[in-house]
Amino acid sequence: MTRTETQFEPGTPPDGALERWFALKERGTTARTEVLAGMTTFLTMAYIVLVNPAILGAAGMPVASVAAATCFAAAFASILMGLVANTPLALAPGMGLNAYFSFTVVQQMGVPWPVALGCVFLSGVAFLALTVTGVRQLIIAAIPHYLFAAVAGGIGLFIGFVGLKSAGIVVADPSTFVALGNLREPGAMLALFGLVLIGALSVWNVRGAMLIGILATTALGWLCGMVSVHPEPYSLDTLTGTAFKLDLAGVFGLSGSHGLGLFEILFVFLFVDLFDNIGTLVAVTKRAGLMDGQGRIPRLNRILVTDAAATIVGSMAGTSTVTSYVESAAGVQAGGRTGLTAVVTGLLFLATLFVAPYAQVIPLAATAPALIIVGGLMLLPLTEVEWEDPLAAIPAFLTVAMIPFTFSIANGLAFGITAHALLKLVRGTIQRKDWFLLVLALLFVARFAWLAGG
């Protein structure tokens, strides 16, 4: 019986219901294995409950409310993914896009955070429309695979740089732009301790290494009096600090100094989410043995629709773009093969919702090491770039370099896609099917011209 034909009758045993819905035997797994896999996935990505509020807090958002929104969004998205797509893929607010939200959109462009949440909402709606209409295939076909890898690597450097800056390990310098900070400062010392601890736990393959490292670093800071925190009391009012605060009217009112800001913000939220999903899906489904004989991802439309819905709901709850997490591979490694793994992960995030507001007591020095480690791990896709081929190497390098050096994912995408199109024209390998690539490149050139004129 197929999943769509499943009917539950009164008195059906729970394990029978799980078998019918998730096809456990067909995929060679058991309910117990799936539960353990879901717990494993949760432990490897639970750090986002502490890190995401720290990053979005830099945008002026209430930390306790963001923590609650993070748990709710991750729970909703993961459970929906498990039930609708039957895939062991967990979701949560994405690293990289949360940094872009805070440091570029809000701090550099001066967009108020409720308006930025409105942009996230619209990007989710756009993602949903592109998926339903099939336009996403056109976009994926227009972007070379190595640029997906380059964007991931560039975002990794971006996140790592944010972590080093937050820790005080790297500081601003008028002569060299950046320089080594004073490592004897309490915050820097505490961050270095956390970096060493998380690194050690990671090489020992300890599950939940980042979460353990963050909590241990925070505890050490309290014991040594190196950090001073003043947590707000837990209350339902605190939980609603970001819920339904998105400002759609403000999005459409972007003008003046923002200029083409709306297009750029939506473009980055949409494309990076798309890149993240495709890369994560390939990695996780390949490891789980779920790809078909032609290397295609089963139920891809359901997965992408779920992701779009998660971003829409997440923006209404009060967090940045929700996306698939490559940490889901840890659950797959533990035996997860069905959506039950994602459902268990989501239920654990839901349980964490009741303690999430206390994430505000975690100092930046404790979350910074996690950013540095995550940034480093995100460089792995760069091995997929054919660095000996200039057609791939030059656009890839520009993408990787421009994201952290200009503090903008948009600039990295613009340089990479434009360089790729230009080099294809020079080489004479441009084809009629590349028309969408040329359109994107021309739009980016127009953007650069507008910025230069402004």
Disulfide bonds with the S-S distance in Angstrom:
none
